[in-house]
Amino acid sequence: MKDLKIIRKEIEVVDKELIKLFNERMELIAQLNKENVEDEKREEELIHKNLSLVNKEYVSYYFDFYNNLFNLSKEYQKKKKGL
Amino acid sequence: MKDLKIIRKEIEVVDKELIKLFNERMELIAQLNKENVEDEKREEELIHKNLSLVNKEYVSYYFDFYNNLFNLSKEYQKKKKGL
């Protein structure tokens, strides 16, 4: 069993990378036109397209993670575009 | 303005990286002992520790993103440890 401190340190490293990607994704979302607000059809497509990349044990958590990411991206996009 | 297809392609690349990190984070969570279930104090610490890494425009969305990630990590951890 790895030491708690080591696991926590590794989680922190992952989180820093996650935040980097979160920033990048939000920047990309901001570049979408008013006309290109992501719709539910595209969400479903993306979620299922990437499903094979997810460890089977985490699938239900992945849906939660991704749906939340979609929802907040849409909120940001709407705010940004004044919708 | 970048072409819609290019932006969407870039979002897909970011998402693949996000999923990779999501898997890694869940694997680390699974390594924590029953005694080390992440508590709210530690959550607060981590959220604020990384706040400086977040683009100011996305701060409220970051809280949403991170709180969701914490909640699903805890759910997984509880399930894994039979809590």
Backbone of each chain as nested JSON, in Angstrom:
{
  "chains": [
    {"id": "A", "residues": [
      {"number": 1, "name": "MET", "atoms": {"N": [0.857, -1.215, 0.0], "CA": [0.0, 0.0, 0.0], "C": [0.884, 1.254, 0.0]}},
      {"number": 2, "name": "LYS", "atoms": {"N": [0.582, 2.124, -0.944], "CA": [1.355, 3.362, -1.021], "C": [1.036, 4.27, 0.17]}},
      {"number": 3, "name": "ASP", "atoms": {"N": [2.0, 5.074, 0.52], "CA": [1.818, 6.034, 1.607], "C": [0.764, 7.081, 1.243]}},
      {"number": 4, "name": "LEU", "atoms": {"N": [-0.058, 7.438, 2.234], "CA": [-1.115, 8.432, 2.007], "C": [-0.57, 9.716, 1.397]}},
      {"number": 5, "name": "LYS", "atoms": {"N": [0.566, 10.173, 1.92], "CA": [1.14, 11.434, 1.419], "C": [1.468, 11.354, -0.064]}},
      {"number": 6, "name": "ILE", "atoms": {"N": [1.981, 10.198, -0.476], "CA": [2.342, 10.02, -1.888], "C": [1.086, 10.031, -2.767]}},
      {"number": 7, "name": "ILE", "atoms": {"N": [0.053, 9.322, -2.329], "CA": [-1.197, 9.293, -3.114], "C": [-1.778, 10.705, -3.231]}},
      {"number": 8, "name": "ARG", "atoms": {"N": [-1.798, 11.408, -2.114], "CA": [-2.344, 12.777, -2.147], "C": [-1.536, 13.69, -3.058]}},
      {"number": 9, "name": "LYS", "atoms": {"N": [-0.216, 13.516, -3.03], "CA": [0.66, 14.313, -3.902], "C": [0.324, 14.013, -5.368]}},
      {"number": 10, "name": "GLU", "atoms": {"N": [0.119, 12.735, -5.658], "CA": [-0.2, 12.344, -7.038], "C": [-1.563, 12.892, -7.473]}},
      {"number": 11, "name": "ILE", "atoms": {"N": [-2.52, 12.899, -6.524], "CA": [-3.825, 13.493, -6.843], "C": [-3.651, 14.988, -7.153]}},
      {"number": 12, "name": "GLU", "atoms": {"N": [-2.81, 15.638, -6.399], "CA": [-2.587, 17.072, -6.631], "C": [-1.967, 17.341, -8.0]}},
      {"number": 13, "name": "VAL", "atoms": {"N": [-1.067, 16.454, -8.418], "CA": [-0.435, 16.603, -9.741], "C": [-1.506, 16.442, -10.829]}},
      {"number": 14, "name": "VAL", "atoms": {"N": [-2.357, 15.412, -10.669], "CA": [-3.447, 15.182, -11.627], "C": [-4.372, 16.403, -11.665]}},
      {"number": 15, "name": "ASP", "atoms": {"N": [-4.687, 16.942, -10.502], "CA": [-5.614, 18.073, -10.44], "C": [-5.055, 19.307, -11.146]}},
      {"number": 16, "name": "LYS", "atoms": {"N": [-3.767, 19.528, -11.024], "CA": [-3.163, 20.67, -11.723], "C": [-3.328, 20.507, -13.239]}},
      {"number": 17, "name": "GLU", "atoms": {"N": [-3.136, 19.283, -13.715], "CA": [-3.305, 18.999, -15.149], "C": [-4.777, 19.151, -15.558]}},
      {"number": 18, "name": "LEU", "atoms": {"N": [-5.663, 18.686, -14.685], "CA": [-7.108, 18.806, -14.962], "C": [-7.501, 20.282, -15.11]}},
      {"number": 19, "name": "ILE", "atoms": {"N": [-6.972, 21.111, -14.235], "CA": [-7.312, 22.536, -14.277], "C": [-6.776, 23.187, -15.548]}},
      {"number": 20, "name": "LYS", "atoms": {"N": [-5.596, 22.767, -15.956], "CA": [-5.013, 23.283, -17.211], "C": [-5.97, 22.981, -18.385]}},
      {"number": 21, "name": "LEU", "atoms": {"N": [-6.441, 21.744, -18.414], "CA": [-7.347, 21.339, -19.494], "C": [-8.714, 22.009, -19.363]}},
      {"number": 22, "name": "PHE", "atoms": {"N": [-9.143, 22.196, -18.123], "CA": [-10.414, 22.893, -17.881], "C": [-10.336, 24.316, -18.464]}},
      {"number": 23, "name": "ASN", "atoms": {"N": [-9.246, 25.013, -18.175], "CA": [-9.046, 26.358, -18.752], "C": [-9.074, 26.317, -20.28]}},
      {"number": 24, "name": "GLU", "atoms": {"N": [-8.348, 25.353, -20.831], "CA": [-8.281, 25.236, -22.303], "C": [-9.658, 25.003, -22.908]}},
      {"number": 25, "name": "ARG", "atoms": {"N": [-10.42, 24.107, -22.241], "CA": [-11.749, 23.786, -22.779], "C": [-12.669, 25.001, -22.737]}},
      {"number": 26, "name": "MET", "atoms": {"N": [-12.603, 25.758, -21.645], "CA": [-13.454, 26.942, -21.52], "C": [-13.062, 27.985, -22.583]}},
      {"number": 27, "name": "GLU", "atoms": {"N": [-11.765, 28.111, -22.857], "CA": [-11.331, 29.043, -23.907], "C": [-11.904, 28.645, -25.265]}},
      {"number": 28, "name": "LEU", "atoms": {"N": [-11.926, 27.353, -25.531], "CA": [-12.482, 26.86, -26.796], "C": [-13.989, 27.109, -26.858]}},
      {"number": 29, "name": "ILE", "atoms": {"N": [-14.664, 26.87, -25.734], "CA": [-16.114, 27.101, -25.659], "C": [-16.423, 28.573, -25.973]}},
      {"number": 30, "name": "ALA", "atoms": {"N": [-15.574, 29.459, -25.467], "CA": [-15.779, 30.894, -25.692], "C": [-15.649, 31.268, -27.163]}},
      {"number": 31, "name": "GLN", "atoms": {"N": [-14.959, 30.441, -27.921], "CA": [-14.755, 30.728, -29.345], "C": [-15.916, 30.279, -30.228]}},
      {"number": 32, "name": "LEU", "atoms": {"N": [-16.832, 29.518, -29.642], "CA": [-17.978, 29.053, -30.437], "C": [-18.938, 30.218, -30.693]}},
      {"number": 33, "name": "ASN", "atoms": {"N": [-19.538, 30.223, -31.851], "CA": [-20.532, 31.249, -32.18], "C": [-21.831, 31.031, -31.44]}},
      {"number": 34, "name": "LYS", "atoms": {"N": [-22.612, 32.093, -31.394], "CA": [-23.938, 32.033, -30.793], "C": [-24.758, 30.904, -31.425]}},
      {"number": 35, "name": "GLU", "atoms": {"N": [-24.529, 30.708, -32.697], "CA": [-25.296, 29.7, -33.455], "C": [-24.846, 28.276, -33.096]}},
      {"number": 36, "name": "ASN", "atoms": {"N": [-23.664, 28.173, -32.513], "CA": [-23.104, 26.845, -32.302], "C": [-23.142, 26.371, -30.857]}},
      {"number": 37, "name": "VAL", "atoms": {"N": [-24.096, 26.898, -30.119], "CA": [-24.263, 26.401, -28.762], "C": [-24.433, 24.887, -28.849]}},
      {"number": 38, "name": "GLU", "atoms": {"N": [-23.642, 24.205, -28.062], "CA": [-23.673, 22.74, -28.104], "C": [-25.079, 22.231, -27.809]}},
      {"number": 39, "name": "ASP", "atoms": {"N": [-25.558, 21.343, -28.614], "CA": [-26.888, 20.81, -28.364], "C": [-26.811, 19.399, -27.771]}},
      {"number": 40, "name": "GLU", "atoms": {"N": [-27.958, 18.938, -27.328], "CA": [-27.964, 17.646, -26.639], "C": [-27.564, 16.476, -27.526]}},
      {"number": 41, "name": "LYS", "atoms": {"N": [-27.888, 16.602, -28.807], "CA": [-27.532, 15.537, -29.739], "C": [-25.999, 15.385, -29.793]}},
      {"number": 42, "name": "ARG", "atoms": {"N": [-25.346, 16.523, -29.903], "CA": [-23.885, 16.481, -29.955], "C": [-23.285, 15.986, -28.636]}},
      {"number": 43, "name": "GLU", "atoms": {"N": [-23.897, 16.382, -27.534], "CA": [-23.438, 15.889, -26.223], "C": [-23.452, 14.364, -26.172]}},
      {"number": 44, "name": "GLU", "atoms": {"N": [-24.592, 13.816, -26.573], "CA": [-24.749, 12.356, -26.556], "C": [-23.673, 11.702, -27.424]}},
      {"number": 45, "name": "GLU", "atoms": {"N": [-23.453, 12.291, -28.59], "CA": [-22.437, 11.776, -29.52], "C": [-21.061, 11.73, -28.857]}},
      {"number": 46, "name": "LEU", "atoms": {"N": [-20.71, 12.867, -28.247], "CA": [-19.375, 12.993, -27.63], "C": [-19.215, 12.03, -26.462]}},
      {"number": 47, "name": "ILE", "atoms": {"N": [-20.25, 11.958, -25.639], "CA": [-20.183, 11.079, -24.468], "C": [-19.95, 9.633, -24.91]}},
      {"number": 48, "name": "HIS", "atoms": {"N": [-20.658, 9.222, -25.93], "CA": [-20.533, 7.823, -26.35], "C": [-19.276, 7.565, -27.182]}},
      {"number": 49, "name": "LYS", "atoms": {"N": [-18.851, 8.579, -27.893], "CA": [-17.621, 8.468, -28.679], "C": [-16.431, 8.142, -27.773]}},
      {"number": 50, "name": "ASN", "atoms": {"N": [-16.444, 8.745, -26.592], "CA": [-15.294, 8.611, -25.695], "C": [-15.45, 7.509, -24.639]}},
      {"number": 51, "name": "LEU", "atoms": {"N": [-16.579, 6.846, -24.693], "CA": [-16.875, 5.848, -23.659], "C": [-15.826, 4.733, -23.598]}},
      {"number": 52, "name": "SER", "atoms": {"N": [-15.3, 4.378, -24.752], "CA": [-14.317, 3.285, -24.81], "C": [-13.01, 3.652, -24.091]}},
      {"number": 53, "name": "LEU", "atoms": {"N": [-12.806, 4.968, -23.88], "CA": [-11.569, 5.413, -23.225], "C": [-11.664, 5.313, -21.7]}},
      {"number": 54, "name": "VAL", "atoms": {"N": [-12.896, 5.12, -21.216], "CA": [-13.114, 5.141, -19.77], "C": [-12.977, 3.732, -19.195]}},
      {"number": 55, "name": "ASN", "atoms": {"N": [-12.243, 3.621, -18.116], "CA": [-12.157, 2.362, -17.374], "C": [-13.585, 1.936, -16.992]}},
      {"number": 56, "name": "LYS", "atoms": {"N": [-13.93, 0.686, -17.282], "CA": [-15.318, 0.215, -17.085], "C": [-15.836, 0.475, -15.674]}},
      {"number": 57, "name": "GLU", "atoms": {"N": [-14.94, 0.386, -14.715], "CA": [-15.353, 0.563, -13.32], "C": [-15.855, 1.987, -13.03]}},
      {"number": 58, "name": "TYR", "atoms": {"N": [-15.466, 2.935, -13.893], "CA": [-15.787, 4.341, -13.618], "C": [-16.892, 4.9, -14.505]}},
      {"number": 59, "name": "VAL", "atoms": {"N": [-17.513, 4.031, -15.3], "CA": [-18.432, 4.523, -16.328], "C": [-19.547, 5.408, -15.763]}},
      {"number": 60, "name": "SER", "atoms": {"N": [-20.188, 4.976, -14.682], "CA": [-21.308, 5.783, -14.176], "C": [-20.808, 7.136, -13.651]}},
      {"number": 61, "name": "TYR", "atoms": {"N": [-19.595, 7.145, -13.086], "CA": [-19.008, 8.395, -12.589], "C": [-18.586, 9.294, -13.757]}},
      {"number": 62, "name": "TYR", "atoms": {"N": [-18.146, 8.675, -14.828], "CA": [-17.786, 9.414, -16.044], "C": [-19.003, 10.162, -16.598]}},
      {"number": 63, "name": "PHE", "atoms": {"N": [-20.171, 9.495, -16.617], "CA": [-21.383, 10.172, -17.103], "C": [-21.667, 11.409, -16.249]}},
      {"number": 64, "name": "ASP", "atoms": {"N": [-21.531, 11.241, -14.951], "CA": [-21.758, 12.345, -14.023], "C": [-20.76, 13.488, -14.309]}},
      {"number": 65, "name": "PHE", "atoms": {"N": [-19.479, 13.124, -14.388], "CA": [-18.389, 14.082, -14.639], "C": [-18.637, 14.865, -15.927]}},
      {"number": 66, "name": "TYR", "atoms": {"N": [-18.971, 14.139, -16.965], "CA": [-19.094, 14.738, -18.291], "C": [-20.365, 15.562, -18.425]}},
      {"number": 67, "name": "ASN", "atoms": {"N": [-21.464, 15.057, -17.858], "CA": [-22.706, 15.836, -17.911], "C": [-22.543, 17.161, -17.186]}},
      {"number": 68, "name": "ASN", "atoms": {"N": [-21.852, 17.112, -16.063], "CA": [-21.604, 18.345, -15.317], "C": [-20.746, 19.318, -16.139]}},
      {"number": 69, "name": "LEU", "atoms": {"N": [-19.725, 18.775, -16.789], "CA": [-18.84, 19.598, -17.621], "C": [-19.628, 20.242, -18.766]}},
      {"number": 70, "name": "PHE", "atoms": {"N": [-20.518, 19.474, -19.376], "CA": [-21.368, 20.001, -20.441], "C": [-22.262, 21.118, -19.928]}},
      {"number": 71, "name": "ASN", "atoms": {"N": [-22.88, 20.87, -18.786], "CA": [-23.821, 21.852, -18.253], "C": [-23.136, 23.174, -17.925]}},
      {"number": 72, "name": "LEU", "atoms": {"N": [-21.978, 23.091, -17.287], "CA": [-21.311, 24.352, -16.943], "C": [-20.734, 25.037, -18.177]}},
      {"number": 73, "name": "SER", "atoms": {"N": [-20.342, 24.253, -19.17], "CA": [-19.871, 24.846, -20.43], "C": [-21.009, 25.605, -21.107]}},
      {"number": 74, "name": "LYS", "atoms": {"N": [-22.191, 25.02, -21.06], "CA": [-23.35, 25.682, -21.677], "C": [-23.717, 26.953, -20.938]}},
      {"number": 75, "name": "GLU", "atoms": {"N": [-23.656, 26.882, -19.607], "CA": [-23.95, 28.083, -18.806], "C": [-22.972, 29.204, -19.158]}},
      {"number": 76, "name": "TYR", "atoms": {"N": [-21.69, 28.835, -19.24], "CA": [-20.663, 29.836, -19.564], "C": [-20.892, 30.405, -20.961]}},
      {"number": 77, "name": "GLN", "atoms": {"N": [-21.197, 29.508, -21.894], "CA": [-21.412, 29.922, -23.273], "C": [-22.602, 30.884, -23.377]}},
      {"number": 78, "name": "LYS", "atoms": {"N": [-23.658, 30.565, -22.651], "CA": [-24.843, 31.426, -22.68], "C": [-24.533, 32.797, -22.101]}},
      {"number": 79, "name": "LYS", "atoms": {"N": [-23.789, 32.803, -20.993], "CA": [-23.424, 34.068, -20.351], "C": [-22.551, 34.894, -21.306]}},
      {"number": 80, "name": "LYS", "atoms": {"N": [-21.591, 34.216, -21.901], "CA": [-20.63, 34.852, -22.81], "C": [-21.326, 35.472, -24.02]}},
      {"number": 81, "name": "LYS", "atoms": {"N": [-22.314, 34.772, -24.525], "CA": [-22.985, 35.212, -25.753], "C": [-24.238, 36.031, -25.467]}},
      {"number": 82, "name": "GLY", "atoms": {"N": [-24.501, 36.262, -24.195], "CA": [-25.673, 37.028, -23.824], "C": [-26.979, 36.371, -24.215]}},
      {"number": 83, "name": "LEU", "atoms": {"N": [-27.027, 35.063, -24.089], "CA": [-28.268, 34.329, -24.453], "C": [-29.221, 34.264, -23.259]}}
    ]},
    {"id": "B", "residues": [
      {"number": 1, "name": "MET", "atoms": {"N": [-12.224, 34.503, -36.923], "CA": [-12.951, 33.442, -36.203], "C": [-12.566, 32.073, -36.75]}},
      {"number": 2, "name": "LYS", "atoms": {"N": [-12.172, 31.197, -35.854], "CA": [-11.802, 29.846, -36.28], "C": [-13.026, 29.081, -36.777]}},
      {"number": 3, "name": "ASP", "atoms": {"N": [-12.768, 28.168, -37.67], "CA": [-13.836, 27.33, -38.201], "C": [-14.428, 26.437, -37.096]}},
      {"number": 4, "name": "LEU", "atoms": {"N": [-15.747, 26.27, -37.132], "CA": [-16.432, 25.448, -36.139], "C": [-15.835, 24.043, -36.037]}},
      {"number": 5, "name": "LYS", "atoms": {"N": [-15.546, 23.469, -37.2], "CA": [-14.999, 22.103, -37.191], "C": [-13.673, 22.026, -36.437]}},
      {"number": 6, "name": "ILE", "atoms": {"N": [-12.847, 23.059, -36.625], "CA": [-11.538, 23.075, -35.95], "C": [-11.717, 23.196, -34.439]}},
      {"number": 7, "name": "ILE", "atoms": {"N": [-12.614, 24.096, -34.024], "CA": [-12.844, 24.268, -32.579], "C": [-13.361, 22.961, -31.968]}},
      {"number": 8, "name": "ARG", "atoms": {"N": [-14.299, 22.346, -32.656], "CA": [-14.859, 21.09, -32.137], "C": [-13.799, 19.994, -32.051]}},
      {"number": 9, "name": "LYS", "atoms": {"N": [-12.937, 19.958, -33.051], "CA": [-11.842, 18.978, -33.055], "C": [-10.942, 19.214, -31.84]}},
      {"number": 10, "name": "GLU", "atoms": {"N": [-10.644, 20.498, -31.584], "CA": [-9.782, 20.837, -30.443], "C": [-10.445, 20.47, -29.116]}},
      {"number": 11, "name": "ILE", "atoms": {"N": [-11.768, 20.678, -29.04], "CA": [-12.497, 20.284, -27.827], "C": [-12.39, 18.766, -27.641]}},
      {"number": 12, "name": "GLU", "atoms": {"N": [-12.487, 18.037, -28.738], "CA": [-12.397, 16.571, -28.638], "C": [-11.02, 16.11, -28.152]}},
      {"number": 13, "name": "VAL", "atoms": {"N": [-9.988, 16.811, -28.593], "CA": [-8.623, 16.479, -28.145], "C": [-8.497, 16.735, -26.638]}},
      {"number": 14, "name": "VAL", "atoms": {"N": [-9.008, 17.89, -26.193], "CA": [-8.982, 18.223, -24.768], "C": [-9.758, 17.168, -23.976]}},
      {"number": 15, "name": "ASP", "atoms": {"N": [-10.905, 16.764, -24.496], "CA": [-11.746, 15.794, -23.777], "C": [-11.05, 14.444, -23.618]}},
      {"number": 16, "name": "LYS", "atoms": {"N": [-10.333, 14.032, -24.625], "CA": [-9.586, 12.765, -24.519], "C": [-8.554, 12.848, -23.403]}},
      {"number": 17, "name": "GLU", "atoms": {"N": [-7.887, 13.985, -23.301], "CA": [-6.9, 14.188, -22.231], "C": [-7.582, 14.238, -20.868]}},
      {"number": 18, "name": "LEU", "atoms": {"N": [-8.747, 14.905, -20.836], "CA": [-9.51, 14.992, -19.584], "C": [-9.888, 13.598, -19.088]}},
      {"number": 19, "name": "ILE", "atoms": {"N": [-10.318, 12.754, -20.008], "CA": [-10.736, 11.399, -19.628], "C": [-9.547, 10.594, -19.11]}},
      {"number": 20, "name": "LYS", "atoms": {"N": [-8.408, 10.79, -19.743], "CA": [-7.187, 10.104, -19.287], "C": [-6.902, 10.478, -17.819]}},
      {"number": 21, "name": "LEU", "atoms": {"N": [-6.986, 11.761, -17.529], "CA": [-6.734, 12.231, -16.164], "C": [-7.838, 11.792, -15.203]}},
      {"number": 22, "name": "PHE", "atoms": {"N": [-9.06, 11.761, -15.707], "CA": [-10.184, 11.288, -14.892], "C": [-9.932, 9.841, -14.454]}},
      {"number": 23, "name": "ASN", "atoms": {"N": [-9.543, 8.996, -15.39], "CA": [-9.199, 7.604, -15.06], "C": [-8.072, 7.545, -14.014]}},
      {"number": 24, "name": "GLU", "atoms": {"N": [-7.033, 8.331, -14.245], "CA": [-5.888, 8.342, -13.315], "C": [-6.313, 8.746, -11.913]}},
      {"number": 25, "name": "ARG", "atoms": {"N": [-7.176, 9.792, -11.856], "CA": [-7.609, 10.286, -10.547], "C": [-8.435, 9.239, -9.811]}},
      {"number": 26, "name": "MET", "atoms": {"N": [-9.305, 8.557, -10.55], "CA": [-10.141, 7.524, -9.928], "C": [-9.269, 6.365, -9.426]}},
      {"number": 27, "name": "GLU", "atoms": {"N": [-8.238, 6.017, -10.173], "CA": [-7.32, 4.958, -9.726], "C": [-6.629, 5.348, -8.419]}},
      {"number": 28, "name": "LEU", "atoms": {"N": [-6.261, 6.609, -8.321], "CA": [-5.618, 7.086, -7.089], "C": [-6.601, 7.069, -5.923]}},
      {"number": 29, "name": "ILE", "atoms": {"N": [-7.827, 7.499, -6.199], "CA": [-8.869, 7.503, -5.169], "C": [-9.062, 6.078, -4.617]}},
      {"number": 30, "name": "ALA", "atoms": {"N": [-9.026, 5.102, -5.529], "CA": [-9.224, 3.706, -5.123], "C": [-8.111, 3.214, -4.203]}},
      {"number": 31, "name": "GLN", "atoms": {"N": [-6.961, 3.867, -4.26], "CA": [-5.826, 3.454, -3.43], "C": [-5.868, 4.013, -2.008]}},
      {"number": 32, "name": "LEU", "atoms": {"N": [-6.778, 4.959, -1.785], "CA": [-6.868, 5.532, -0.438], "C": [-7.491, 4.524, 0.519]}},
      {"number": 33, "name": "ASN", "atoms": {"N": [-7.034, 4.521, 1.724], "CA": [-7.61, 3.639, 2.739], "C": [-8.98, 4.096, 3.186]}},
      {"number": 34, "name": "LYS", "atoms": {"N": [-9.696, 3.176, 3.815], "CA": [-11.005, 3.484, 4.381], "C": [-10.905, 4.685, 5.332]}},
      {"number": 35, "name": "GLU", "atoms": {"N": [-9.775, 4.76, 6.025], "CA": [-9.577, 5.817, 7.023], "C": [-9.32, 7.18, 6.372]}},
      {"number": 36, "name": "ASN", "atoms": {"N": [-8.972, 7.129, 5.085], "CA": [-8.547, 8.371, 4.453], "C": [-9.568, 8.944, 3.475]}},
      {"number": 37, "name": "VAL", "atoms": {"N": [-10.827, 8.623, 3.707], "CA": [-11.862, 9.231, 2.872], "C": [-11.668, 10.745, 2.942]}},
      {"number": 38, "name": "GLU", "atoms": {"N": [-11.628, 11.346, 1.774], "CA": [-11.382, 12.792, 1.726], "C": [-12.451, 13.535, 2.522]}},
      {"number": 39, "name": "ASP", "atoms": {"N": [-12.034, 14.434, 3.364], "CA": [-13.011, 15.186, 4.14], "C": [-13.162, 16.606, 3.587]}},
      {"number": 40, "name": "GLU", "atoms": {"N": [-14.18, 17.28, 4.106], "CA": [-14.492, 18.603, 3.56], "C": [-13.391, 19.628, 3.782]}},
      {"number": 41, "name": "LYS", "atoms": {"N": [-12.676, 19.467, 4.893], "CA": [-11.58, 20.39, 5.171], "C": [-10.514, 20.283, 4.067]}},
      {"number": 42, "name": "ARG", "atoms": {"N": [-10.193, 19.051, 3.741], "CA": [-9.183, 18.852, 2.701], "C": [-9.684, 19.343, 1.333]}},
      {"number": 43, "name": "GLU", "atoms": {"N": [-10.958, 19.138, 1.066], "CA": [-11.532, 19.647, -0.183], "C": [-11.339, 21.149, -0.308]}},
      {"number": 44, "name": "GLU", "atoms": {"N": [-11.709, 21.846, 0.761], "CA": [-11.587, 23.299, 0.773], "C": [-10.145, 23.725, 0.514]}},
      {"number": 45, "name": "GLU", "atoms": {"N": [-9.226, 23.019, 1.187], "CA": [-7.797, 23.308, 1.023], "C": [-7.376, 23.182, -0.434]}},
      {"number": 46, "name": "LEU", "atoms": {"N": [-7.774, 22.045, -1.043], "CA": [-7.361, 21.769, -2.421], "C": [-7.974, 22.776, -3.398]}},
      {"number": 47, "name": "ILE", "atoms": {"N": [-9.251, 23.061, -3.183], "CA": [-9.926, 24.001, -4.082], "C": [-9.223, 25.352, -4.051]}},
      {"number": 48, "name": "HIS", "atoms": {"N": [-8.856, 25.809, -2.868], "CA": [-8.246, 27.128, -2.771], "C": [-6.765, 27.136, -3.154]}},
      {"number": 49, "name": "LYS", "atoms": {"N": [-6.124, 26.003, -2.915], "CA": [-4.717, 25.867, -3.3], "C": [-4.55, 26.061, -4.815]}},
      {"number": 50, "name": "ASN", "atoms": {"N": [-5.527, 25.541, -5.563], "CA": [-5.412, 25.568, -7.025], "C": [-6.113, 26.752, -7.685]}},
      {"number": 51, "name": "LEU", "atoms": {"N": [-6.72, 27.576, -6.871], "CA": [-7.519, 28.673, -7.416], "C": [-6.7, 29.613, -8.31]}},
      {"number": 52, "name": "SER", "atoms": {"N": [-5.442, 29.796, -7.936], "CA": [-4.594, 30.719, -8.706], "C": [-4.309, 30.202, -10.116]}},
      {"number": 53, "name": "LEU", "atoms": {"N": [-4.535, 28.903, -10.322], "CA": [-4.285, 28.321, -11.642], "C": [-5.457, 28.541, -12.608]}},
      {"number": 54, "name": "VAL", "atoms": {"N": [-6.582, 28.953, -12.041], "CA": [-7.795, 29.067, -12.861], "C": [-7.908, 30.475, -13.441]}},
      {"number": 55, "name": "ASN", "atoms": {"N": [-8.2, 30.534, -14.715], "CA": [-8.482, 31.817, -15.359], "C": [-9.642, 32.49, -14.603]}},
      {"number": 56, "name": "LYS", "atoms": {"N": [-9.454, 33.774, -14.238], "CA": [-10.441, 34.474, -13.384], "C": [-11.867, 34.379, -13.926]}},
      {"number": 57, "name": "GLU", "atoms": {"N": [-11.97, 34.401, -15.239], "CA": [-13.297, 34.381, -15.863], "C": [-14.061, 33.078, -15.573]}},
      {"number": 58, "name": "TYR", "atoms": {"N": [-13.312, 32.02, -15.236], "CA": [-13.953, 30.708, -15.088], "C": [-14.109, 30.272, -13.64]}},
      {"number": 59, "name": "VAL", "atoms": {"N": [-13.79, 31.169, -12.701], "CA": [-13.718, 30.748, -11.295], "C": [-15.005, 30.089, -10.788]}},
      {"number": 60, "name": "SER", "atoms": {"N": [-16.164, 30.689, -11.082], "CA": [-17.402, 30.1, -10.547], "C": [-17.667, 28.73, -11.179]}},
      {"number": 61, "name": "TYR", "atoms": {"N": [-17.27, 28.576, -12.445], "CA": [-17.45, 27.29, -13.13], "C": [-16.46, 26.251, -12.59]}},
      {"number": 62, "name": "TYR", "atoms": {"N": [-15.289, 26.735, -12.235], "CA": [-14.279, 25.858, -11.635], "C": [-14.791, 25.269, -10.315]}},
      {"number": 63, "name": "PHE", "atoms": {"N": [-15.432, 26.1, -9.48], "CA": [-15.988, 25.59, -8.223], "C": [-16.993, 24.478, -8.503]}},
      {"number": 64, "name": "ASP", "atoms": {"N": [-17.823, 24.713, -9.487], "CA": [-18.83, 23.728, -9.878], "C": [-18.15, 22.427, -10.344]}},
      {"number": 65, "name": "PHE", "atoms": {"N": [-17.177, 22.587, -11.247], "CA": [-16.428, 21.456, -11.817], "C": [-15.765, 20.627, -10.715]}},
      {"number": 66, "name": "TYR", "atoms": {"N": [-15.11, 21.313, -9.819], "CA": [-14.313, 20.656, -8.795], "C": [-15.175, 20.033, -7.704]}},
      {"number": 67, "name": "ASN", "atoms": {"N": [-16.238, 20.738, -7.321], "CA": [-17.143, 20.166, -6.318], "C": [-17.778, 18.89, -6.84]}},
      {"number": 68, "name": "ASN", "atoms": {"N": [-18.143, 18.903, -8.11], "CA": [-18.718, 17.697, -8.704], "C": [-17.706, 16.556, -8.71]}},
      {"number": 69, "name": "LEU", "atoms": {"N": [-16.466, 16.879, -9.07], "CA": [-15.4, 15.874, -9.105], "C": [-15.172, 15.283, -7.709]}},
      {"number": 70, "name": "PHE", "atoms": {"N": [-15.187, 16.139, -6.699], "CA": [-15.046, 15.672, -5.317], "C": [-16.188, 14.755, -4.921]}},
      {"number": 71, "name": "ASN", "atoms": {"N": [-17.4, 15.171, -5.258], "CA": [-18.561, 14.381, -4.851], "C": [-18.556, 13.0, -5.484]}},
      {"number": 72, "name": "LEU", "atoms": {"N": [-18.245, 12.946, -6.772], "CA": [-18.263, 11.625, -7.409], "C": [-17.078, 10.775, -6.949]}},
      {"number": 73, "name": "SER", "atoms": {"N": [-15.966, 11.416, -6.627], "CA": [-14.829, 10.675, -6.078], "C": [-15.195, 10.05, -4.739]}},
      {"number": 74, "name": "LYS", "atoms": {"N": [-15.91, 10.823, -3.935], "CA": [-16.32, 10.307, -2.619], "C": [-17.303, 9.16, -2.762]}},
      {"number": 75, "name": "GLU", "atoms": {"N": [-18.231, 9.313, -3.694], "CA": [-19.197, 8.228, -3.937], "C": [-18.477, 6.946, -4.338]}},
      {"number": 76, "name": "TYR", "atoms": {"N": [-17.524, 7.108, -5.256], "CA": [-16.765, 5.941, -5.726], "C": [-15.976, 5.313, -4.584]}},
      {"number": 77, "name": "GLN", "atoms": {"N": [-15.346, 6.175, -3.797], "CA": [-14.53, 5.712, -2.68], "C": [-15.377, 4.939, -1.66]}},
      {"number": 78, "name": "LYS", "atoms": {"N": [-16.56, 5.467, -1.393], "CA": [-17.458, 4.797, -0.445], "C": [-17.88, 3.438, -0.977]}},
      {"number": 79, "name": "LYS", "atoms": {"N": [-18.215, 3.388, -2.252], "CA": [-18.646, 2.136, -2.866], "C": [-17.494, 1.114, -2.815]}},
      {"number": 80, "name": "LYS", "atoms": {"N": [-16.321, 1.602, -3.18], "CA": [-15.122, 0.762, -3.236], "C": [-14.775, 0.167, -1.874]}},
      {"number": 81, "name": "LYS", "atoms": {"N": [-14.953, 0.977, -0.845], "CA": [-14.544, 0.551, 0.499], "C": [-15.697, -0.055, 1.281]}},
      {"number": 82, "name": "GLY", "atoms": {"N": [-16.85, -0.14, 0.646], "CA": [-18.013, -0.716, 1.32], "C": [-18.482, 0.109, 2.502]}},
      {"number": 83, "name": "LEU", "atoms": {"N": [-18.403, 1.436, 2.347], "CA": [-18.853, 2.313, 3.455], "C": [-20.346, 2.609, 3.34]}}
    ]}
  ]
}
